[in-house]
Amino acid sequence: MRKRIATAVVALGLGGTAMLFAGGSAQGHGFSTDPTSRQANCADGKVTDCGAIQHEPQSVEGPKGFPEAGPEDGTICAGGNDSFKELDDPRGGDWPATELKAGADHTFKWTLTARHSTTDFQFFVTKDGWDPSKKLTRADLEPKPFLKVDMNGEQPPAEWTGEGKLPEGKSGKHLILGVWNIADTANAFYSCADVKF
């Protein structure tokens, strides 16, 4: 009897440990690769002094419900996660920027390392006159997403693409915020991409 109890306790301990590691950030989730996000630039070594995000660009997870809820202003690019605060640092407006044409068709891409059931992907852009040398706030963004791709709870592929039009009438440096809303959790994934129209 004691042997069976000991075996059950060990099994429970191992199972609990496995569950702990399965939920950790090392499992990963996803990030924008087109336009190139700040975390992708860090992971590729195009930007240095990025901290932990260079090793886990897929882990920028925060509360969903943006823009009404979600990460606080000034912490949006890091998903409200202090471990990735380097993503919120504007670096004087010197993040590498993807060249885009306003109003053009574009294929948006995300790399997903864990394929969650998905509500949608949303893309917001900064307002004209946005200051790229300051941390991103809701007031800096156009109030509605310029593109929303509904997924209706489907599980996206490991390399997700979505077609859509870039916002009209933009020029110069801007930031595109991608939000991947998960259907069966209270969280979303955030990805800031610096762009030049």
Secondary structure, DSSP 8 states (H G I E B T S, - for coil): -HHHHHHHHHHHHHHHHHHHHHTSGGG--EEEEETB-HHHHHHTTSS---GGGGT-GGG-EEESSTTTSSS-TT-TTTTT-GGGGGGT--GGG-S--EE--TT-EEEEEEEESS---EEEEEEEEB-TT--TTS---GGGB-SS-SEEEE-TT----SEEEEEEE--TT--SEEEEEEEEEESSSSEEEEEEEEEE-
